[in-house]
Amino acid sequence: MYIVKSSFESDVFSAELMKPYDIYNKEMEIYQKIIPKLNDLLKEIGDTDKMFPETIAVDCNRLAIIFEDLSELRYAMCDRTKGLDIEHVKLCLRKLAKMHATSAVLNEREPGIFKGYDRGLFNRHTNNYSPYFVGLLEACGKLVSQWDDFKEYGEKILALKPKLMEYGNQVFDPIDGHVNVLAHGDFWVNNVMFNEGLNDHPNDVILLDFQYSCWGSPAIDLHYFFNTSLREEIRLHQQDELFQYYYNVFTRTLKALRFKAKILSLQQFLLHMAEKSFYGCLLQAVQINDQTDDANFQTLMSEDERALNLKRIIFQNEEVQKNLKRLLPMFDRKGLLDDRD
Protein backbone atom coordinates (compact mmCIF):
# COMPACT_ATOMS: atom_id res chain seq x y z
CA MET A 1 0.00 0.00 0.00
CA TYR A 2 1.12 3.54 -0.77
CA ILE A 3 0.13 7.06 0.28
CA VAL A 4 -0.34 9.77 -2.36
CA LYS A 5 0.08 13.41 -1.35
CA SER A 6 -1.08 16.06 -3.82
CA SER A 7 -1.64 19.84 -3.98
CA PHE A 8 -4.57 22.05 -2.98
CA GLU A 9 -5.15 23.25 -6.56
CA SER A 10 -8.87 22.42 -6.38
CA ASP A 11 -9.16 24.83 -3.41
CA VAL A 12 -8.69 28.20 -5.13
CA PHE A 13 -8.47 30.20 -1.90
CA SER A 14 -5.75 28.01 -0.39
CA ALA A 15 -3.84 27.70 -3.66
CA GLU A 16 -3.66 31.47 -4.15
CA LEU A 17 -2.70 32.12 -0.54
CA MET A 18 0.07 29.50 -0.61
CA LYS A 19 1.40 30.38 -4.06
CA PRO A 20 4.15 32.80 -2.90
CA TYR A 21 5.46 30.15 -0.48
CA ASP A 22 6.08 27.69 -3.35
CA ILE A 23 5.37 24.84 -0.95
CA TYR A 24 4.65 22.09 -3.51
CA ASN A 25 7.75 22.50 -5.65
CA LYS A 26 9.88 22.86 -2.53
CA GLU A 27 8.56 19.71 -0.88
CA MET A 28 8.91 17.67 -4.06
CA GLU A 29 12.51 18.82 -4.41
CA ILE A 30 13.23 17.93 -0.79
CA TYR A 31 11.90 14.39 -1.16
CA GLN A 32 13.45 13.87 -4.60
CA LYS A 33 16.86 15.53 -4.22
CA ILE A 34 17.65 16.59 -0.65
CA ILE A 35 16.52 13.68 1.53
CA PRO A 36 18.53 11.06 -0.42
CA LYS A 37 21.66 13.18 0.14
CA LEU A 38 20.92 13.52 3.87
CA ASN A 39 20.44 9.76 4.12
CA ASP A 40 23.74 9.18 2.30
CA LEU A 41 25.57 11.41 4.78
CA LEU A 42 24.25 9.35 7.70
CA LYS A 43 25.31 6.15 5.95
CA GLU A 44 28.77 7.67 5.54
CA ILE A 45 29.22 7.59 9.33
CA GLY A 46 27.49 4.24 9.80
CA ASP A 47 24.27 5.73 11.16
CA THR A 48 21.33 3.49 10.23
CA ASP A 49 18.52 5.64 11.67
CA LYS A 50 15.48 5.78 9.38
CA MET A 51 14.63 9.47 9.26
CA PHE A 52 12.00 9.87 6.56
CA PRO A 53 9.35 7.80 4.78
CA GLU A 54 10.52 5.99 1.67
CA THR A 55 9.62 7.98 -1.43
CA ILE A 56 8.27 5.75 -4.20
CA ALA A 57 7.82 8.47 -6.83
CA VAL A 58 7.62 12.23 -7.32
CA ASP A 59 5.33 13.48 -10.11
CA CYS A 60 6.19 17.13 -10.78
CA ASN A 61 3.52 17.48 -13.48
CA ARG A 62 0.69 16.45 -11.16
CA LEU A 63 2.29 17.96 -8.04
CA ALA A 64 2.08 14.59 -6.29
CA ILE A 65 4.38 12.49 -4.10
CA ILE A 66 3.89 8.77 -3.48
CA PHE A 67 5.18 7.35 -0.18
CA GLU A 68 5.28 4.04 1.55
CA ASP A 69 2.31 3.56 3.87
CA LEU A 70 3.83 3.95 7.32
CA SER A 71 0.65 2.69 9.01
CA GLU A 72 1.41 -0.77 7.59
CA LEU A 73 4.71 -0.60 9.48
CA ARG A 74 2.77 0.20 12.67
CA TYR A 75 3.56 3.93 12.71
CA ALA A 76 0.85 6.29 13.96
CA MET A 77 0.37 9.85 15.15
CA CYS A 78 0.01 10.83 18.79
CA ASP A 79 -2.88 12.87 20.20
CA ARG A 80 -1.90 16.50 19.60
CA THR A 81 -4.02 17.75 22.52
CA LYS A 82 -2.16 15.71 25.16
CA GLY A 83 1.47 16.59 24.51
CA LEU A 84 4.45 14.25 24.25
CA ASP A 85 6.24 12.65 27.18
CA ILE A 86 10.00 12.86 27.61
CA GLU A 87 10.78 9.64 25.71
CA HIS A 88 8.81 10.73 22.65
CA VAL A 89 10.30 14.23 22.82
CA LYS A 90 13.89 13.01 22.94
CA LEU A 91 13.30 10.63 20.06
CA CYS A 92 11.99 13.53 17.96
CA LEU A 93 14.93 15.73 18.95
CA ARG A 94 17.44 13.02 18.05
CA LYS A 95 16.06 12.73 14.53
CA LEU A 96 15.68 16.50 14.14
CA ALA A 97 19.27 17.11 15.27
CA LYS A 98 20.54 14.63 12.69
CA MET A 99 18.47 16.21 9.95
CA HIS A 100 19.80 19.65 10.87
CA ALA A 101 23.41 18.50 11.12
CA THR A 102 23.43 16.62 7.82
CA SER A 103 21.85 19.59 6.05
CA ALA A 104 24.56 21.91 7.39
CA VAL A 105 27.24 19.53 6.13
CA LEU A 106 25.48 19.15 2.77
CA ASN A 107 25.41 22.93 2.38
CA GLU A 108 29.12 23.08 3.17
CA ARG A 109 29.97 20.38 0.63
CA GLU A 110 27.57 21.65 -2.05
CA PRO A 111 27.43 25.45 -1.63
CA GLY A 112 24.22 26.96 -2.93
CA ILE A 113 22.15 23.78 -2.72
CA PHE A 114 19.70 25.54 -0.41
CA LYS A 115 19.57 28.79 -2.35
CA GLY A 116 15.93 29.80 -2.60
CA TYR A 117 14.94 28.06 0.64
CA ASP A 118 13.88 31.38 2.13
CA ARG A 119 10.09 31.08 2.17
CA GLY A 120 9.21 29.69 5.58
CA LEU A 121 6.08 30.61 7.52
CA PHE A 122 7.72 34.01 8.02
CA ASN A 123 9.82 35.35 5.17
CA ARG A 124 10.92 38.49 3.31
CA HIS A 125 8.87 37.72 0.17
CA THR A 126 5.28 37.61 1.38
CA ASN A 127 3.08 38.35 4.41
CA ASN A 128 0.12 36.32 3.15
CA TYR A 129 -0.20 34.57 6.49
CA SER A 130 -0.42 37.80 8.47
CA PRO A 131 -4.23 37.48 9.02
CA TYR A 132 -3.52 34.21 10.83
CA PHE A 133 -0.68 35.42 13.04
CA VAL A 134 -1.95 38.95 13.66
CA GLY A 135 -5.51 37.72 14.24
CA LEU A 136 -4.32 35.27 16.89
CA LEU A 137 -2.22 37.96 18.54
CA GLU A 138 -5.19 40.32 18.69
CA ALA A 139 -7.54 37.66 20.08
CA CYS A 140 -4.95 36.77 22.71
CA GLY A 141 -4.32 40.39 23.70
CA LYS A 142 -8.01 41.23 24.04
CA LEU A 143 -8.65 38.19 26.22
CA VAL A 144 -5.64 38.75 28.49
CA SER A 145 -6.58 42.43 28.93
CA GLN A 146 -9.78 41.29 30.67
CA TRP A 147 -7.99 39.28 33.37
CA ASP A 148 -7.25 40.73 36.78
CA ASP A 149 -3.55 41.57 37.14
CA PHE A 150 -2.89 40.80 33.45
CA LYS A 151 -4.10 44.02 31.81
CA GLU A 152 -0.53 45.27 31.27
CA TYR A 153 0.41 42.05 29.47
CA GLY A 154 -2.66 42.37 27.25
CA GLU A 155 -1.73 45.93 26.33
CA LYS A 156 1.81 44.88 25.47
CA ILE A 157 0.54 42.05 23.28
CA LEU A 158 -1.81 44.36 21.37
CA ALA A 159 0.99 46.91 20.92
CA LEU A 160 2.99 44.26 19.05
CA LYS A 161 0.43 44.03 16.21
CA PRO A 162 2.14 46.45 13.76
CA LYS A 163 5.52 44.76 14.23
CA LEU A 164 4.58 41.11 14.62
CA MET A 165 5.43 40.02 11.09
CA GLU A 166 8.79 41.83 11.14
CA TYR A 167 9.71 40.23 14.46
CA GLY A 168 8.78 36.86 12.96
CA ASN A 169 10.95 37.58 9.92
CA GLN A 170 13.88 38.33 12.20
CA VAL A 171 13.53 34.88 13.78
CA PHE A 172 13.67 33.28 10.33
CA ASP A 173 16.58 35.35 8.99
CA PRO A 174 19.79 33.25 8.81
CA ILE A 175 22.60 34.70 10.92
CA ASP A 176 26.19 34.83 9.73
CA GLY A 177 28.59 33.18 12.15
CA HIS A 178 26.02 30.65 13.35
CA VAL A 179 25.42 27.13 12.09
CA ASN A 180 22.39 27.50 9.82
CA VAL A 181 20.42 24.41 8.81
CA LEU A 182 17.52 23.19 6.73
CA ALA A 183 14.75 23.81 9.27
CA HIS A 184 11.70 21.60 8.96
CA GLY A 185 9.60 24.75 9.36
CA ASP A 186 6.46 23.09 10.73
CA PHE A 187 7.89 20.69 13.28
CA TRP A 188 5.21 19.57 15.72
CA VAL A 189 3.47 16.42 16.86
CA ASN A 190 1.19 16.17 13.80
CA ASN A 191 4.16 16.04 11.44
CA VAL A 192 5.82 12.99 12.95
CA MET A 193 4.70 9.35 13.23
CA PHE A 194 5.79 6.99 15.99
CA ASN A 195 6.29 3.27 16.09
CA GLU A 196 5.14 2.37 19.59
CA GLY A 197 6.62 -0.46 21.61
CA LEU A 198 5.30 -1.99 24.80
CA ASN A 199 3.69 0.22 27.46
CA ASP A 200 3.81 3.34 25.26
CA HIS A 201 7.61 3.30 24.99
CA PRO A 202 8.37 4.49 21.45
CA ASN A 203 10.69 2.45 19.24
CA ASP A 204 11.09 4.96 16.44
CA VAL A 205 9.81 8.17 14.85
CA ILE A 206 9.63 9.33 11.22
CA LEU A 207 9.67 12.99 10.14
CA LEU A 208 7.00 14.14 7.65
CA ASP A 209 5.78 17.15 5.65
CA PHE A 210 8.43 19.61 4.48
CA GLN A 211 6.26 22.24 2.79
CA TYR A 212 7.58 25.11 4.90
CA SER A 213 11.19 24.02 5.16
CA CYS A 214 13.67 26.88 5.00
CA TRP A 215 17.32 27.73 5.52
CA GLY A 216 17.84 29.30 8.92
CA SER A 217 18.37 28.73 12.61
CA PRO A 218 17.71 25.43 14.43
CA ALA A 219 15.70 27.64 16.81
CA ILE A 220 12.86 27.79 14.27
CA ASP A 221 12.09 24.11 14.81
CA LEU A 222 13.04 23.89 18.47
CA HIS A 223 10.83 26.75 19.67
CA TYR A 224 7.93 25.60 17.49
CA PHE A 225 8.22 22.04 18.79
CA PHE A 226 8.67 22.98 22.44
CA ASN A 227 5.69 25.34 22.42
CA THR A 228 3.25 23.09 20.55
CA SER A 229 4.03 19.47 21.30
CA LEU A 230 5.40 18.93 24.81
CA ARG A 231 3.49 18.10 27.95
CA GLU A 232 3.25 21.21 30.04
CA GLU A 233 5.39 20.05 32.95
CA ILE A 234 8.19 19.12 30.53
CA ARG A 235 7.98 22.42 28.68
CA LEU A 236 8.11 24.40 31.92
CA HIS A 237 10.81 22.48 33.77
CA GLN A 238 12.98 20.51 31.32
CA GLN A 239 13.71 22.82 28.39
CA ASP A 240 17.36 23.33 29.33
CA GLU A 241 17.86 19.57 29.54
CA LEU A 242 16.23 19.14 26.13
CA PHE A 243 18.23 21.93 24.49
CA GLN A 244 21.38 20.21 25.76
CA TYR A 245 20.19 16.81 24.51
CA TYR A 246 19.54 18.23 21.03
CA TYR A 247 22.87 20.10 21.07
CA ASN A 248 24.84 16.97 21.95
CA VAL A 249 23.34 14.93 19.08
CA PHE A 250 23.64 17.86 16.68
CA THR A 251 27.32 18.59 17.41
CA ARG A 252 28.27 14.92 17.58
CA THR A 253 26.85 14.40 14.08
CA LEU A 254 28.58 17.52 12.74
CA LYS A 255 31.93 16.37 14.11
CA ALA A 256 31.50 12.83 12.80
CA LEU A 257 30.91 14.30 9.32
CA ARG A 258 33.99 16.55 9.67
CA PHE A 259 32.07 19.80 9.53
CA LYS A 260 34.63 22.54 8.88
CA ALA A 261 32.93 25.70 10.13
CA LYS A 262 33.00 26.79 13.76
CA ILE A 263 30.56 25.00 16.05
CA LEU A 264 28.98 27.11 18.79
CA SER A 265 29.65 26.14 22.40
CA LEU A 266 26.62 25.04 24.40
CA GLN A 267 26.57 28.45 26.12
CA GLN A 268 26.64 30.28 22.78
CA PHE A 269 23.95 27.96 21.44
CA LEU A 270 21.66 28.65 24.40
CA LEU A 271 22.14 32.41 24.00
CA HIS A 272 21.18 32.05 20.34
CA MET A 273 18.05 30.11 21.34
CA ALA A 274 17.13 32.94 23.71
CA GLU A 275 17.55 35.53 20.95
CA LYS A 276 15.06 33.65 18.76
CA SER A 277 12.55 32.76 21.50
CA PHE A 278 9.92 35.29 20.35
CA TYR A 279 8.70 32.65 17.92
CA GLY A 280 7.31 30.53 20.75
CA CYS A 281 4.85 33.10 22.06
CA LEU A 282 1.58 32.30 20.28
CA LEU A 283 1.95 28.93 18.61
CA GLN A 284 0.36 26.59 21.12
CA ALA A 285 -3.21 27.90 21.06
CA VAL A 286 -4.16 26.65 17.58
CA GLN A 287 -2.31 23.35 17.82
CA ILE A 288 -4.19 22.16 20.92
CA ASN A 289 -7.51 23.69 19.87
CA ASP A 290 -10.38 21.25 20.45
CA GLN A 291 -13.07 23.39 18.78
CA THR A 292 -12.91 21.91 15.29
CA ASP A 293 -16.21 22.97 13.65
CA ASP A 294 -14.74 26.04 11.91
CA ALA A 295 -11.04 25.30 12.41
CA ASN A 296 -10.12 24.92 8.75
CA PHE A 297 -7.32 26.60 6.83
CA GLN A 298 -9.55 29.07 5.01
CA THR A 299 -11.20 30.32 8.19
CA LEU A 300 -7.91 30.67 10.06
CA MET A 301 -6.46 32.70 7.20
CA SER A 302 -9.47 35.00 6.81
CA GLU A 303 -10.36 38.28 8.49
CA ASP A 304 -14.17 38.14 8.43
CA GLU A 305 -16.38 37.80 11.50
CA ARG A 306 -16.40 34.00 11.31
CA ALA A 307 -12.59 33.97 11.36
CA LEU A 308 -12.39 36.45 14.22
CA ASN A 309 -14.89 34.41 16.20
CA LEU A 310 -12.86 31.22 15.71
CA LYS A 311 -9.71 32.93 16.95
CA ARG A 312 -11.59 34.15 20.03
CA ILE A 313 -12.93 30.64 20.65
CA ILE A 314 -9.45 29.14 20.38
CA PHE A 315 -8.35 31.20 23.36
CA GLN A 316 -11.33 30.05 25.42
CA ASN A 317 -9.63 26.68 25.82
CA GLU A 318 -8.95 26.25 29.55
CA GLU A 319 -5.55 24.67 28.94
CA VAL A 320 -4.52 27.55 26.68
CA GLN A 321 -5.59 30.11 29.28
CA LYS A 322 -3.80 28.26 32.07
CA ASN A 323 -0.61 28.18 29.99
CA LEU A 324 -0.88 31.87 29.14
CA LYS A 325 -1.17 32.77 32.82
CA ARG A 326 1.96 30.77 33.53
CA LEU A 327 3.98 31.91 30.52
CA LEU A 328 3.17 35.59 30.03
CA PRO A 329 5.03 36.75 33.17
CA MET A 330 8.02 34.68 32.03
CA PHE A 331 7.86 36.07 28.47
CA ASP A 332 7.61 39.58 29.91
CA ARG A 333 10.67 39.09 32.12
CA LYS A 334 12.60 38.01 29.01
CA GLY A 335 11.50 41.15 27.17
CA LEU A 336 9.56 39.19 24.53
CA LEU A 337 6.50 41.41 24.88
CA ASP A 338 8.41 44.68 24.54
CA ASP A 339 8.92 46.92 21.53
CA ARG A 340 12.50 46.27 20.45
CA ASP A 341 12.99 49.38 18.27
Helices and strands as residue ranges (DSSP letters): E 2-6, H 12-18, G 19-21, H 23-29, I 30-34, H 35-44, E 55-59, E 64-68, G 70-73, E 75-76, H 86-109, H 130-145, H 151-159, G 161-163, H 164-172, E 181-183, G 189-191, E 192-196, G 198-200, E 202-207, E 214-216, H 219-229, H 232-237, H 239-256, H 266-275, G 277-280, H 284-287, H 297-300, H 305-314, H 318-333
